[in-house]
Amino acid sequence: MARGGHFPQGLHDRYDGELHIALHPDRPTVVANFVTTLDGVVAFDVDESSGGGEVSGFFDLDRFVMGLLRAMADAVLVGAGTVRSAPTHEWTARRVHRASTALYAEWRAGMGVGSPQPTTIVATASGGLDPSHPGLSAPDVPVIVATTEAGGRRLAQVALAPNVRVEIAGTENGVAAPRLVEIAGSIGARLILCEGGPHLIGDLLGAGLLDELFLTIAPQIAGRDDATPRLGLVQGVAFTLTGAPWADLVSVRRADDHLFLRYRFDRDGG
Ligand SMILES: NC(=O)c1ccc[n+]([C@@H]2O[C@H](COP(=O)([O-])OP(=O)(O)OC[C@H]3O[C@@H](n4cnc5c(N)ncnc54)[C@H](OP(=O)(O)O)[C@@H]3O)[C@@H](O)[C@H]2O)c1
């Protein structure tokens, strides 16, 4: 079983071929979308004030592909660090590539995805979220905040919008990756798009739950030094030589000097 298929005219003009994502029969499929520099950096600032947009140079086709993936997903999963780094963002297709909004909606409906917008699922141990963040307060975008008891107590003190549900699902260390996937499954999600950040994707990889990675490589080098450590694609987990996940390269696309790579970790094909 798969999600995707023929594009309506207009999307087809911008993405060569078709896009299908295989779905697991027994749990939601999890794919991630990131952009890195040639040297693997995902954000120039460690203080959460810049992110993928700056890394890609706000490259239009990177935003377009991000929109395609959001249009396919039942849920977009993000860590609170990513939410705090993007104070004006909303995790919808319309927000990332406004010009394609109608085409994305047409494609989503054609695929039979039940909801007009993907549910945003935010993982936070601390509960440190601004309730007025547009990504948490758009009335037509359902939001689940997956957190700890301490996070729940903190969130109980702020006025969250009616579209936001808080789910206490973790220990003081955070919410285990399988629980995050289970929460998405509990709302009927078959396809989860994880948009980071590096700590959250680290949790998913560590739990063996990341099925695919859509990785854009932007043609610049960020560098790092001791004073500027900078985040890489994966943080918070260090695999051993024998335990490191390997992936199959599913597709390579090119637009100008950016590369669009698609990898599958579930090497049996899902
Ligand atoms: N280039 C790209 O494609 C891309 C993509 C995404 C993000 N970024 C950038 O990456 C930077 C943020 O990196 P990051 O690693 O800090 O991002 P992150 O993984 O989104 O944030 C880490 C925070 O998210 C929460 N979190 C993550 N996993 C959790 C879990 N399993 N359970 C509970 N809470 C969990 C915790 O929040 P609390 O602190 O609230 O407990 C944690 O401190 C930003 O600059 C962002 O723009 C870049």
The ligand as an SDF file (V2000), in Angstrom:
LIG
                    3D

 48 52  0  0  0  0  0  0  0  0999 V2000
   17.8430   22.2950    8.1000 N   0  0  0  0  0  0  0  0  0  0  0  0
   16.7280   21.6800    8.4110 C   0  0  0  0  0  0  0  0  0  0  0  0
   16.1380   20.9870    7.5750 O   0  0  0  0  0  0  0  0  0  0  0  0
   16.1560   21.8200    9.7990 C   0  0  0  0  0  0  0  0  0  0  0  0
   15.0300   21.0720   10.1510 C   0  0  0  0  0  0  0  0  0  0  0  0
   14.5290   21.2060   11.4450 C   0  0  0  0  0  0  0  0  0  0  0  0
   15.1520   22.0400   12.3520 C   0  0  0  0  0  0  0  0  0  0  0  0
   16.2350   22.7440   11.9680 N   0  0  0  0  0  0  0  0  0  0  0  0
   16.9170   23.6330   12.9160 C   0  0  0  0  0  0  0  0  0  0  0  0
   17.4070   22.8870   13.9980 O   0  0  0  0  0  0  0  0  0  0  0  0
   17.4520   23.7470   15.1610 C   0  0  0  0  0  0  0  0  0  0  0  0
   16.7850   23.0890   16.3400 C   0  0  0  0  0  0  0  0  0  0  0  0
   17.4710   21.8920   16.6190 O   0  0  0  0  0  0  0  0  0  0  0  0
   17.0470   20.9220   17.8000 P   0  0  0  0  0  0  0  0  0  0  0  0
   17.7770   19.6600   17.6960 O   0  0  0  0  0  0  0  0  0  0  0  0
   17.0790   21.6750   19.0890 O   0  0  0  0  0  0  0  0  0  0  0  0
   15.5570   20.6740   17.3460 O   0  0  0  0  0  0  0  0  0  0  0  0
   14.3870   19.8020   17.9250 P   0  0  0  0  0  0  0  0  0  0  0  0
   14.6990   18.3610   17.9050 O   0  0  0  0  0  0  0  0  0  0  0  0
   13.1930   20.2950   17.2210 O   0  0  0  0  0  0  0  0  0  0  0  0
   14.2800   20.3630   19.3790 O   0  0  0  0  0  0  0  0  0  0  0  0
   14.7860   19.7760   20.5120 C   0  0  0  0  0  0  0  0  0  0  0  0
   13.7410   20.0190   21.5400 C   0  0  0  0  0  0  0  0  0  0  0  0
   12.5250   19.4100   21.0890 O   0  0  0  0  0  0  0  0  0  0  0  0
   11.9230   18.7140   22.1260 C   0  0  0  0  0  0  0  0  0  0  0  0
   12.0490   17.2930   21.8560 N   0  0  0  0  0  0  0  0  0  0  0  0
   12.7400   16.6920   20.8460 C   0  0  0  0  0  0  0  0  0  0  0  0
   12.5790   15.3700   20.9160 N   0  0  0  0  0  0  0  0  0  0  0  0
   11.7440   15.1430   21.9710 C   0  0  0  0  0  0  0  0  0  0  0  0
   11.1700   13.9890   22.5450 C   0  0  0  0  0  0  0  0  0  0  0  0
   11.4310   12.7640   22.0510 N   0  0  0  0  0  0  0  0  0  0  0  0
   10.3670   14.1410   23.6100 N   0  0  0  0  0  0  0  0  0  0  0  0
   10.0840   15.3520   24.1050 C   0  0  0  0  0  0  0  0  0  0  0  0
   10.5920   16.4850   23.6300 N   0  0  0  0  0  0  0  0  0  0  0  0
   11.4050   16.3770   22.5570 C   0  0  0  0  0  0  0  0  0  0  0  0
   12.6340   19.1410   23.3830 C   0  0  0  0  0  0  0  0  0  0  0  0
   11.9600   20.3430   23.7350 O   0  0  0  0  0  0  0  0  0  0  0  0
   11.9350   21.0540   25.1480 P   0  0  0  0  0  0  0  0  0  0  0  0
   13.2500   21.7710   25.2280 O   0  0  0  0  0  0  0  0  0  0  0  0
   10.7800   21.9930   25.0800 O   0  0  0  0  0  0  0  0  0  0  0  0
   11.7970   19.9930   26.1850 O   0  0  0  0  0  0  0  0  0  0  0  0
   14.0400   19.3920   22.8750 C   0  0  0  0  0  0  0  0  0  0  0  0
   14.7880   20.2640   23.6810 O   0  0  0  0  0  0  0  0  0  0  0  0
   16.7520   25.0260   14.7710 C   0  0  0  0  0  0  0  0  0  0  0  0
   17.6900   25.9980   14.4500 O   0  0  0  0  0  0  0  0  0  0  0  0
   15.9580   24.6180   13.5380 C   0  0  0  0  0  0  0  0  0  0  0  0
   15.6500   25.6900   12.7080 O   0  0  0  0  0  0  0  0  0  0  0  0
   16.7670   22.6470   10.7090 C   0  0  0  0  0  0  0  0  0  0  0  0
  1  2  1  0
  2  3  2  0
  2  4  1  0
  4  5  1  0
  4 48  2  0
  5  6  2  0
  6  7  1  0
  7  8  2  0
  8  9  1  0
  8 48  1  0
  9 10  1  0
  9 46  1  0
 10 11  1  0
 11 12  1  0
 11 44  1  0
 12 13  1  0
 13 14  1  0
 14 15  2  0
 14 16  1  0
 14 17  1  0
 17 18  1  0
 18 19  2  0
 18 20  1  0
 18 21  1  0
 21 22  1  0
 22 23  1  0
 23 24  1  0
 23 42  1  0
 24 25  1  0
 25 26  1  0
 25 36  1  0
 26 27  1  0
 26 35  1  0
 27 28  2  0
 28 29  1  0
 29 30  1  0
 29 35  2  0
 30 31  1  0
 30 32  2  0
 32 33  1  0
 33 34  2  0
 34 35  1  0
 36 37  1  0
 36 42  1  0
 37 38  1  0
 38 39  2  0
 38 40  1  0
 38 41  1  0
 42 43  1  0
 44 45  1  0
 44 46  1  0
 46 47  1  0
M  CHG  2   8   1  16  -1
M  END
$$$$
